[in-house]
Amino acid sequence: LFRSCTALESVVMLQPIEVIDDAAQKVYTLRYIQETTFMNCANLKSVVIPNSIIRVFPNAFSGCTALEEVDLPSTLTAVPAGCFWNCSSLRSIRLPDSVTALEDKAFWQCTALEEAWMEGVTKIEDYVFTGCSSLASIHLSKDLKRIGIEAFSECSAL
């Protein structure tokens, strides 16, 4: 949808987004952010996602190298594979307590990421934080059950 849109700097979805299906003569509330929707939007700096969004698909924001701030809704239960892959300006992430799973490479190569708050997460899959060389502080759940292969490899500040 917005893939590689280099002029896009901010996305704010404060209220539910309605989609009109002329063929079916129905109005639907947008519930998902599809795979690669904002991929490689090189100047995207901030994203606010409303609670009407219940799922984000893989690689939705990967390659958004200017992304500094993300506000995720409390309706999400997982950060999908590669969602923030190579978001090299992202410095901090605070996941809502509803997020219980981080899928493969969710924050892979987020080289500026210094702090991650993930107190509801019980499962961290493979390579989630690989290459996050600035990551110095992580806040984990006492209920954490799984840390995948090389989930924190190349995190030289830990």
N, C-alpha and C positions, 0 to 999 in steps of 0.2 A: 504494500500500500504506500508507505513512505520510504521504502528501501533506498538508501543512498541519496536521500534528499539533503543535500549539503546546506541549504538555506534554513532548514528547520533548527531553531534554537531552544524551544521550550514546548512541552506538551502538558496541558493542564486539563484534566477531565474531572471537573468538580461535581457533576451530576450525571445520572445515567444518560447514555447516548442512545437515541432511538434511531433504528434503521427501518426505512420504508421499503417493503417488498411490493412493488406495483403489480407484479404478476399474480401474487397470492392475495393482494389487497389486504395486507396485514402490516402492523407495525411491531417490530421486535426491539427489545432492549439488548444492546450490545453486552455480551457476557464474557467474551474472550478477546485476548490480543493474540492474533495468529502468528505463526512461525515467521521469522525474519521481517516483521512489520516495520520496525525502525532500524533494521540492520544497516550499519555503515553510515548513519546520519552523523557525519563527522563534527558538526557544530552543535549538536543537541546537548544542552547543559543541564536541564532539569526536567523531571517527569513526575507528575502527580496523577495517580490512578485511583478512581473512585471505588467504593465498596460494591458497586454493581458488577465489577469485573471479578469473576470467580476463578479464572484460569488464564495463565500466560503460557504460551507455547515456546518450545526451544528456540534459541537464538533471536528472540524478539528484539533485544537491544545490543546484540554483539557488534563490536566494532564501532560503538559510539564513543570515540576517543576523547571527546570533550565533556562527557557526562560526569557531573560532579555530585548531583543530588537526585535521590530517588525516594518517593513516598509510596510505599506499597500498601494495598488495602488489607484490612483484617479478614477478608474473605478468601485470601489465598492460603493454600495448604502446602504448596511446594514452590521452590524456585527451580524452573526447568533447566535441562541440559543446555549449557552454553548461553544462558539468558544474558549474562553481562560479560561474556568472553571479550577480553581486550578492551574493556572500558577503562582505559589507562589514566583517567583523571578522577575516577571515583575514589574518595578518601575515606569514607565511612559508610557503613550500612547498618541500619537498625531494622531487623526483620520483625514483623508483627508476631505475637505469640501463636497465632494460628498456623504459621509456617512450621511444619514438622519435618520436612525433607528438603535437602539440597541435592539436586541431581548432578550427574557427571559434568565437570568443567563449568559449573554455574558462574563462578567468578574467576575463571582461569585467566592468568596474565593481567589482572587488575593491579598493575605495578605501583600505583599511588595509594592503594587501599591500606590504611593504617590500623583501622579498628572495625571489628565486626561484632554486633550484638545479635545473638541468635539463641535466645533463652528458651524458645519453644521447640527447637530442632532436636529430633531424636535420631535422625539418620543423615549422615554426611557421606555422599557417594564418592566415587573415584575422581581424583584430580580437581576437586572443587576449588581449592585455593592455590593450585600449582602456579608458581611464578609470581605470586603476590609478594614481591621482595620487600615491601614497606610494612607488611602486616606485623604489628608489634603487640596487639592486644585483641584477644578473642574472649567473648563472654558466652559460655556454653551452658546448656541445660543440664541439670542434675540427672535428668532422665535419658541422656544421650546413650544410645544402644549400639550405634555403628559408626565407625570412621573408615572410609574406603581406602583403597590403594593410593598411595602418594597424595592424599587429600591436602596435605600441607607441605609438599615438597617445594624446594626453591623459595621457601619463606625465610629468608636469611635474617630477618629482624626478630623472629620469634625466639 
